[in-house]
Amino acid sequence: MDVFAAILTRRAPAILFVLSAVIFVGGVISAISIASLTAQQVHGLVVGAGAQTVNGVAKSQLFAGIMSALQSAVWPFAAGALIQSVQSRGA
């Protein structure tokens, strides 16, 4: 059990960095999907100036989704950096 804990502790920063990347990529893919669905759902329902408004809504949803993904991904990244810093000071 101590060997497993030692291995996990040594690899924790890498695991957290990968987790952070997966969370960010998943969030961006989700944001793109939601923005695309928003544009598709209202396509054909509005014409003219209303279509540009819908395009603006889709872009703002995309931006908000990417920012949300970044906020979600920053915590595991920060934890990994903190663990790596503590490990390098101890070595």
C-alpha positions as CSV (number, residue, x, y, z in Angstrom):
1,M,0.0,0.0,0.0
2,D,2.9,2.4,0.8
3,V,4.4,1.7,-2.6
4,F,1.2,2.5,-4.4
5,A,0.8,5.7,-2.4
6,A,4.4,6.7,-3.2
7,I,3.9,6.0,-6.9
8,L,0.6,8.0,-6.9
9,T,2.2,10.9,-5.1
10,R,5.1,11.0,-7.5
11,R,2.8,10.9,-10.5
12,A,0.1,13.2,-9.1
13,P,1.2,16.4,-11.0
14,A,1.1,14.6,-14.3
15,I,-2.2,13.0,-13.6
16,L,-3.7,16.4,-12.6
17,F,-2.3,18.1,-15.7
18,V,-3.8,15.5,-18.0
19,L,-7.1,15.7,-16.1
20,S,-7.0,19.5,-16.5
21,A,-6.5,19.1,-20.3
22,V,-9.3,16.6,-20.6
23,I,-11.7,18.9,-18.7
24,F,-10.8,21.9,-20.9
25,V,-11.1,20.0,-24.2
26,G,-14.4,18.5,-23.1
27,G,-15.7,21.9,-22.1
28,V,-14.7,23.5,-25.4
29,I,-16.3,20.6,-27.4
30,S,-19.5,21.0,-25.3
31,A,-19.5,24.8,-25.9
32,I,-19.1,24.3,-29.6
33,S,-21.9,21.8,-29.7
34,I,-24.3,24.1,-27.7
35,A,-23.5,27.1,-29.9
36,S,-24.0,25.0,-33.1
37,L,-27.3,23.7,-31.8
38,T,-28.5,27.2,-30.9
39,A,-27.7,28.4,-34.4
40,Q,-29.3,25.3,-36.0
41,Q,-32.5,25.5,-33.9
42,V,-33.3,29.1,-34.9
43,H,-32.1,28.8,-38.5
44,G,-35.0,29.5,-40.7
45,L,-37.2,30.9,-38.0
46,V,-35.7,34.4,-38.2
47,V,-34.5,36.3,-41.2
48,G,-32.7,39.6,-41.7
49,A,-31.5,41.4,-38.7
50,G,-32.8,38.7,-36.4
51,A,-30.4,36.2,-37.9
52,Q,-27.4,38.3,-36.9
53,T,-28.8,38.5,-33.4
54,V,-28.9,34.7,-33.3
55,N,-25.4,34.5,-34.6
56,G,-24.3,36.9,-31.8
57,V,-26.1,34.8,-29.2
58,A,-24.3,31.7,-30.5
59,K,-20.9,33.4,-30.3
60,S,-21.6,34.6,-26.8
61,Q,-22.6,31.1,-25.8
62,L,-19.4,29.8,-27.3
63,F,-17.3,32.4,-25.5
64,A,-19.1,31.7,-22.2
65,G,-18.6,28.0,-22.6
66,I,-14.9,28.3,-23.3
67,M,-14.4,30.6,-20.3
68,S,-16.4,28.1,-18.1
69,A,-14.2,25.2,-19.4
70,L,-11.1,27.2,-18.5
71,Q,-12.4,28.0,-15.0
72,S,-13.1,24.3,-14.5
73,A,-9.7,23.2,-15.8
74,V,-7.6,25.6,-13.8
75,W,-8.2,23.9,-10.4
76,P,-6.6,20.6,-11.2
77,F,-3.8,22.4,-13.1
78,A,-3.1,24.6,-10.1
79,A,-3.2,21.6,-7.7
80,G,-0.7,19.8,-9.9
81,A,1.6,22.8,-10.0
82,L,1.4,23.1,-6.2
83,I,2.2,19.4,-5.7
84,Q,5.1,19.7,-8.2
85,S,6.4,22.8,-6.4
86,V,6.2,21.0,-3.0
87,Q,8.0,17.9,-4.4
88,S,10.8,20.0,-5.9
89,R,11.4,21.8,-2.6
90,G,11.5,18.5,-0.8
91,A,14.0,16.9,-3.2
